[in-house]
């Protein structure tokens, strides 16, 4: 049955030089380019020019140098020695970022949806026409429903530019999926405990830690560059690593203790650790007495949460629970229970992060060397523009009474408000999407597509023809980060610093930088007064001058450090310190949670068990890729071309599944993967679970290197457990079984 907005396969186009050539041709061409560049880069006599940048392949945004030869070809990317994010060393993704620039599958020209011979398709358009169509439709929505009915879904650098346009237009209806689908629970959980969220990068003092606990945090596979380097240094200095994971991850292979926990039982383990540390008086008594609130209540709360109690839930031996608790305490305060990054698992994730925060507090690690340092960022002034109009309603009104402790917009709430049958008081009628592939990013793909079908208009800005572009009314090709300026990176760290990104080459094809798109769209919308600059260089130089630098200086150094303005990164012994909580102390008993109607201390609740012959789906990262955005990168495809589904040998024998066999997955809601996935039979995964990397299974033929390569975990995530505290979408309550023969097309998702 056809929907009102057909999904258009960009690969089917035959206009504007957009038709996809055969995959084999493109693969060979990509490899040929990379091999040639590798050879040139190895030529020591080759004169190279360098340009400062910071990476856009993942959120870590490592600063580096992009090198070109005299003909303007980009040759290589290396780290900036002065950058605390990279320490002069880029990860495989960072060095492979050059592949984004040379990828022939890139979006090359603006596209507009049209109907030809009764069939919806895209046609090539000029930038002026495409922006005119967007502005006309946004203004139409504004007249009918108000500007607030235009919502933004953003990820990465484009969001800062297009968000400015959206605010000037009169809408604050904007979401970054990284909050509700990734890091939100830890921000709320830690803020309820310490009065401060974790932020990015996490202020974990791994280089000086004596004990690092990774509970579902896959350092070494998520390639958080600075932390990976610091973890390696810590191991060299004799630090203990404790990894809690249903599978023997890369981090587990470097650990003193690996606890192969039963999935969904993490809170029970955390509470048992807290029990051992309190009842054996292993906690930092002076620290807790001076800085903590609610210790007596916590001690009473965990009285019966013994290792023996936890053993029946987690399958972790009581002796292992005690040994690891003593290991942490011996290292205190130089101990870290890592808060993780992707924290949306089972719907009680804020409470799990609260337990992690409480454990860190008992060990005295917050604000202590080898624990968590007090981060500081360089504050840059905003370029003067008029105050944007105040919206009549925004994302908080969409939330209503839901998710009372959400500090940022919840993307799934905006999706729900787009579907009329949900009877939203404040309805969204148009989306502007940039840098996020929503069908593979948001859980419950069917709901996302349903919301898209209800839109009156959708515009998408991206570098690649991702699944989301196929549903757009207008597609705008953004150039890669190697071809553009962006705002100054001023992320917090041990010391304030700034980093510059500037183009090393002109944008290829007809692609444009997001700042240019935001400005030109703003002008089309009649918002010229909000863009009183000719180009972004003018803005950057204005900001840098007031920060004690200049654009010319930053072009030469790339990264500049500054002295801390707000004290030391660590507490001094006995120092008076007020935390930004209701009590002014670290809240082991959270008054904020209690006031919002939630349990002030975390407790374990039982989660769903897999049906017979089903296994819990665990998804994660691979060092070579960042989500779906790098799956077609010619450099990184050479490192990891397709995902592998980890299955325990016992399970494989029961099903008669061989190593490297291709199978399909079916979940508890009878959804079947569109493409098969190759099996890896391994003892490194528990028998009750399977594991696969996220970001594969692309259905866009234009993505010639990744089309049809492996199954998509997103297709299997239909059972979503929403965290009532902040709206995070728990996505690990899904179970799969195996199909060893290709299913009929009509039965697939």
N, C-alpha and C positions, 0 to 999 in steps of 0.2 A: 504494500500500500504506500503510495507516494505521500510525502509530507509537503507542507506549504513551502518550506525552504529545503530544496534538495541538496544533498551532499554532492559537491562538485569535485571530481577528481582533476586536479590541476594537470596531472600527467596526460590527460586526454586532449589538452588544448593543442591546436596546431598553429596558433598565431603568435606573433611577437617573439619568435625564436624560443618558445617555452616548451615545445614538445620534448618529452624525455627520449633520449637515445637509448639503445639497448644497454642493459646493466653491465654486460661484459665490456662494452666499449668504454663506458664511463669509469669502470673500475680500473681498466688498463690505463686510461688517460690520467686518472688520479694518481695511480702508483708511479707513472712515468714522471709526473710533475714532482712528486715527493722525492723520488730517487735522484732526480736532477738537482733539486735544491740541496739534498744531503751532500751530494758530491761537491757542489759549489761551496757549501758551508765548511767543508773539510779543507778547502784550499786556503792555506795559511797566508798566501800572498793576496787574497781577495780583499779589497778595500771595502769596508762596510760603514754605513751610516746608521746611527742609532736614534731611536725615539722613545721617550718614556711612555709607559702604559701601565694599566693594572688590569688583570685578567677578568673576563666575563664568563669563563667557562663554569665556574661555581661561585657561590656567595663569598668565599674566602677572599677573593679579589686581590691576589698577590700582585705586588708591584714588580715590574720588570722592564726590560729593554727590548724593543722590536728592532731587528737589524734588517737593513735593505742594502742591495748592491747599488752601484752607480746608475744602473738602468731603472731602478725603482722597484725591483722584485723583492718581496719580503723573503728573507732567507732563514731567519731563526728568531726565537724568543728565549731570553735568559732572564734570571732573577736579578733584582736590584739588591746589592749587598747591604744597603742601608735600610731595607724594609723589614720591620719586625714580623710581618706576615709570612715572608718567604725566606728571609735570611740569605738572599742571593741564590736560592735554589727553587726551581719550579717543579711541580709534580708532572707526571706524564700528560695530564690533561692540559696543563699550562703550556708546556712546550709544544703539545699537539694542536694548540689553538690556531696555529697557522693554517691548518686544514680547513677551518671555517671560511677563511678568506678565499682559498682556491677551489672550494667545493662548487662544481658546475651545476649542482642541483638547487642552488640558491634561488630565492625569489629575485626576479630581475626587473620587474616593471609593475606599476600599479595595475590592479585588476578590478573590474566592475562586473557584478552579476547581471546577466541579461538572459532573455529567453530567445532561443533561435529554433525555429521549426518546432515549437511546442516543448522544447527541452531547455532546462536551465543550464547555463554555461557561463564562463567568464570571458570577457573581452579585454584586450589591452587598452589602457587609458593613459592620458597624460597626468602628471601630478596635479596640474591646475584643475582638471576635470574631476579627478578622484576626490580631492579635498573639497571641491565645490559640492559634490554629491553628499559627502559626510556632513558638511556644514548645513546644507539644506535640510537633511533629515534630522539632525540634532535640533535645529531651530523649530522644525515641525513638531517634534516631541515636546520641546519646551513650551510651545504655544498651547498644546493639547493637555499636557500633564504637569508642566513645570520642569525646570532644568534638572531637578533632583531625580527625575525618572531616567536619566542617562547615567549608567553605572560604569565604573572602570574596574577591570581585573588586570593587575599589573604584577610583573616579577622582574627584578633586576633594575638596571639603570634607566631603561625607557620610562618606568613608572614615575620617576622624579620629574621628568619633563612633561609628560602627558597629564600627570596629576595636577600640575600647575594650570594647564589649560582647562581641565575639568573644574577646578576650584574657581577660576575666573569666569567660567560659564555659569556657575551658580550651583554646582553639585559637589557634595562631599560623600556621595555614594560610591565608595571605592574600596576595594579589597585586594589584599595581597595573599594568595592562597598559602604562602609559606607560613602564615599564622595559624589558621584553623586546621591545615593539613600537615603541619610539621611541628613548629616550635612553641606554639601558644601555651600548652599546659605547663611547660617548664618555667615560662616567664611568669605566669600567674602563681604557680606553686612556690617559686623562690621569692617572688615579691611579697606573698602572704607570710613568708617566714622571715626574710631579711629586710624587707622594705625596698628591695631592688631586684629587678629581673636579671637574667643572665646576659642577654644581648649577644652580639656577634662581632668578632670572634668571642668565644667564651673566655672569661678571665681566669682560666685554670693555670696555676703556676706549675705546670708539669715538669719543667726543666729542673726544679728543685724539690720535687715530691719524693717521698720515700715509699709511698704506697698509692697506687692508682687502681681504682675499682671501676670497671667498665660493665655496666649492667644494660645490655642491649645497645651499647654504643660501639660502633665498628670502626674505631680508629685504625687506619691502615688500609681500609677498603673505601671509606668515604673520602679519603685523601685530604683531610683538613690539614693543609701543608704544615703550618707552624706547629700544630700539636703532634703530628707524626714525627717531625724532627725532634721535638722536645721529648717525646716518649722514647725515641731511640737513645737520646742522651741519658735519660733517667735510667733506662735499663743498663746502659754501660756503667752507670754509677752505683748499680746494685739495688735499684728500687724494685719493690715487689709489685707485680701486676696480677690482679684478680679479675678474671673475666667470667661474667654470668651470661650464658647464651645457650640456646638449645642446639647450636651447632658449633663445631670446632673452627672458629673463624681465624683469620690471620692474626688478630690480637690474641686469641686464645693460645695460638702456637708459641707466643712469646711470654706466656704467663706462668707464674709460679702455681696458681690455682685456676683450674677451669671447672666451673660449676654448670653442668648441662641441665639447666632448670626446665621443668615442665612449663610450656608456654602459658601465659595468663596468670601466673602465680607469683609474680615479682614482688608485689606488696607484702605477701606473707614472709618472704625471705628478708626483706628490708626491716619489717617489724620484729622479726626474730633477732636480727643483728642488734637492733635498738635495745631489745630485752637483755641480751647478753652484755652489752656495753654498760647499761644502767645497773643491772643487778650484780655485776661483778666489779662495779665502781671503776670502770675503765675509761670513763668520760673525762674530759678536761674540766676538773672541778672549779678552778679559779675562773676560767672563761665562762662556764655556764652560770656560775653564781653572779658574776658581774654583768653579763650581757643578756642572759636568757630569761624568758618569761614562760611560766607554765610547766616547769620541770616536775613538780609534784603530781600534777594531773597526768603528765605523760607517763611517769613511772607507774602509776596506778593503771593506766590504760593498757600498758603492755605486759602487765603482771602474768597473764596466762599465755602470752604469745611466745612460748618457749621454742627452742630448736626442735624438740620432739613434735610439738604442734605443727611447726612449719614443714617438717619431714613428710607428714601425711599429705601435705598439699603440694609441695614443690618437688618431691622425690630426692631432695638434697639431704645427705646423711647429717644427723645432728652434730657429729664430730667435725665435719667439714664446715658447718655453720659457725661453730665455736672457734675453730682454728683461724678462719678468715676474719672473724670479729677481733680476735686477739692480734692478728697481723695488722689490721687497721689501727688499733689502739696503740700498738708499739711504735707506729710511725707518727702518731698525733703530735703536733698539729699539721705536720707535713704529709697530710693524707687527703686524697680527693676521691669522693664518689662522684663520678662524672655525670652531669645532668643530661648528657646526650643531646642530639639535635632533632632527629625525627622522633617525637614523643607521643604521637597520637596512635594508641594501640587498642585499648579495650573499653574506652568510655569513662573510666575512672582515673584518667591519666594525670589530672591535676593533683589528685590525692597521692598517686605514686610519686610524682615529683616533690610533693610535700614531704613524703617519707625520706626521699633522697636528701632534701634540704635539711631536715631534722637530724639525720645521721651526720651530715657534715658539721652541723652546729655542735653536736655532742662531742665531736672530735676536735672542735676548736679551729676548724680549718678556714672559716670565712674571714678574710682580711689577714691571713697569716702566710708567711713564706712557705712554699711547698703545698699550699692549699689553694685559696682563691685570692688573687690580688684585687685591690681597688683600682679599677680602670679609669682612664681619663682620656677625653677626646679634645682635639683642637676645635674651638668654636669659631666658625666662619660667619661673618655677617651676611644677611640676605640682601641681594641686590634690590634697591628700592623700587617697589611697584605699588600701585593703589591697593587698598584693602579689598579683597574679593567680596562679592555679595554674600550675605548670610543666608544659607538655605533655609527654607521653611521646615524641612525635615531632612534627616540624614540617616546614617547606618544605625545609630542608637535607637531611633524611632522604629526602624525595621526590626531590630532585636526585641523591642518592647520589654517584657518582663523576663525574656529568655537570657541566659548566659550573663548574669549580673556582674561577673568579674572580668568579662572580656574587655581588654584594654584597646583592642583594634577591631575593625570590622571582620565578621565571620563570613567567609565566602559562600558557604553553603546556605546561610540565611539569605544572602542576596539572590542566590539561585532560586530558593523557595519563593521569594517575593516577586519573581518574574513569572510565575505560573498563576494565572488568574483563579483557577479553581481552589487555590489555597486561601482565597479571600484576603489577600494582604491589604491592610489599610493604606499602606504606601507601596504602590506597585511600580516596578521597574519595567520600562518598555524598550530600552536600547542599551547595548553593551559596546564599550570600547575596550578591546583586549590587546595587551602588548606583552610579549615575552613569556607567555604561559600557555601551554597546550592543554586547555581545559578538559577535553575528553579523556586524556591520559593522566591528568593531574588531580581532578576532583573525583572522589568516590561516587558510586552510584551513577555510572555513565548514562543510564537510561533517563534519570532525572535531569541531568545536564542537557542532554539532547532535547528533551521535552521543553525545557526552559528556552533553549535556543529557538525552537519552533514557534514559541509564543512571542518572540521579539518582533517588533516592527522594523528594527534596523540593527545591524551589527557590523562594526568595522574592526579589522584585525591588523596589527602591526607586528611583523616578524621577519627574521632573516631567512627562514626556511619554510617550505610548504608543508606545515604540520597539519594534523587532523583538524584542528580548529579553523584553519584557513578555508577548508572546504565548505564550511557553513556560513562564511562571511558574505556580506553584501558588497563590501569593498575591502580589498587586501592591499596593504601598503608595504613595500619592501624596505626594511631597515638595513642599513649597512652594518657590517660586523664591527666589533670594538676596536679592531686594528685600523679602521678607516674613519675614526671620528673622535672628536672631543666629547667629554662628558663632564659632569660636575666633579669637583675635587673630592677624592676619597679622604674622609676624615674620621675613620673608624676608631673607636676607643682601644687602647692597649696599655701596656705598662707605662709608656710615656706618650704624650700627645705627638702626633705627626700628621703630615698630609702627603698625598701622592697625586700625581698628574697622569691623566690619560690624554694622549694627543694622537692624531692620525699619522700612521707611517706610510700611508698610500691614499690616493684619492678613491672615493667609493666606486666599486665596480658596477657596471651596468647602469641602471637608473635608480639604484638604492640611495637612500638618504639617511642621515643621522636623526635620532629621535628628537634632539633639541630643535632641529630645523622643521621636522614634521609638526611638533607642538606649536612652534611659533607661527608657521604658515596656516595651520588649522585655526589657531586663535585669531589670526587676521581675517580669515574667511568668515569667522563667527562674529566679527565686529568687535573684537577684544584687543585692538591694537595697543591700547594704553597699558595693558598688562605685559607687553613685550617691547619695552622702550630701548632695545638694543639692536644693533645690526647683526651681531653674531655672538656666539657663546664665548669667544675669546675675550670680548669686551667685558662680559660678566666675570669671567675667571680672573682677569687682570685686576678688576675693581676689588674683588674679594681678597686676592692674594696681597695686594698692596696694603690693605688694612690688617692683614695677618702678619705683616713684616716680611713679605716676599714679593715676588712678581712672576708673571708668566714666563718671562725670559729666564729667570733664575731656575724655575721649576723645569723648564725644557732641558736645562743642563744637568740638574741633579735628580730629577724624577721624584725623590722622596726627601722631605725635610722634617727634622725632629725639633721639638721644642721642650723647654723645661716644664715640669709639672707646676700647676698653679694652685692645686688644692690638697697639698700635703703628700705624705709618703704613700706608696702602694700597699703598705702593711701597717697593721696596728702595732703600736709600741706596747711593751709589757705594762698592763694595768691602765692603759690610756682610757680616758673618758671618751665615750663615743655614743652618739644617739642614732639609732636606726630609724628609718622612715616607715615605722609601723605605728599602730594606734597606741601601743604601750611605750614606744621609743626603744624597745628591746627586740632581740631575736625571739620570735613568737613560736615556741614549740607547740603551744596551744594558740591557734590562730583566732583572734577576735574578729578579723575581717571575714574569714570563712563563716564563723558563727553568726555574725550580723547579717550575712547574705543568706542564711538558712541552711548552711552546709555543716557537715561534721568538722569540728575544730581540730580534730586529730584523725589521721588516716586509719582505716581498717580494711582488712581483706574481705572481699566479696567473691563468691564463686562465679565463674564465667561458664559460658556454654561449652559443652564437650562436643567433639566431632561425632556425626552420625556413624553408624557402622560402615566400614570400608571407606571412610573419608579421613583426611589428614589436614591438620592445620596448615594454612598457607602463610609462610613467612617470606617476606620480600625484603630486599636490601640493596646494597650498592656493590658496584664493581670498581676497582681502582681506575679503570680506563675510561669510565663514562660518568657523566652527570645527568641523571634522569634521562629523558628522551631527547634532549637538545643536542647531544653529541653522537647519537647512534649512527649518524650518516657521515660523520667526520672521517675523511679518507685516512688521516694519520691514526686515529683512535680505532677505527675498524680493523686496522692491521693488528692491533693489540687485542681486541675483543670484538669479534664479528657477530656473535650471537650468544644468547644466555644459555646456561645449563641448569636443569632442574635437579637439585640434590635429592636423592632418595636413599634411605637406609637399605643395606643389602638384604636384611630380613624381609622388608616390605617388597623389594624387587623380586625376591624368590617367590613370595606368595603370588605375585601378579605375573610372574614369568617375564619380567622386563629385563632386558639386557643393557649393559653399559653402552651409551651413545645411540640407543634406540630413540626414535622420534615417537612421541605420544601426544595426545590432546588431553586437556584438563576440563573437567566439568565440576561446577561448584554446587553448593547445597540448594541453590535456587534454579538448578538445571541450565545455567549459562555455560556455554562451551566456547573454548578459545577458538578464534578464527584460524590461527595457524598452529602447527605442532611445535613442540619444544624438545630439544635433545636432552637425554637423561644422563646424569652423572651418578652412578651408584657409588656411595661412599659411606664409611663408618663415621664421617664427620657430622652427621645429622641424627637427631633422635628419631626413633621409629614412628612416633606419633605426629611428625611434622615433615613438610617438604619446604625447600627454599629455592627462590629464583630471584635474579636481579631485576630491578625495576627499570622500565624505560624502553623495552623492546616490543616486538609485535606490531610494528607500524603497518598500516593498511594503505599508505600513500605510495603509489608506484613511482611517483617522481623522486622519492627518496631511494635512489637506485641501489645504494649499498646496504640498506637496512630493511627494505620492503620484504615483509614475510619472514624475516629472520627471528624465529622464536615466538613464544607466546607472550601476550600482554597480561601482566598481573592485574592491571586496572580492570580488565574485563571480568575478572573473578571477584572483584570487591563490590558486592551488592548488599552485603549485610553490614551496615554502618552503625556503630555505637557512639552516639553523640555525648560528649562530656557536658553535663548540665551546668558546670561551673563557668566554662568559657566557650563552649561550642565546638571544641576540637572534635574531629571525626575519627573515632577509633576504627581502624581498618584491618585489624588482625583477628577479627571474629568470623573469618571466612574459611571454609573447608573445601578441599578438592578431592576428587577421585580421578581415576585414569581411564582413558579410552585408547586402546592400542590399535584400533582401526579407524580410518578417517570417517567422521560422522557425516550424515547427510546434511546438505547445505541448509535446509529449512529448519534444522534443529539448533543451529548455532545462534550465539548472541548477536 
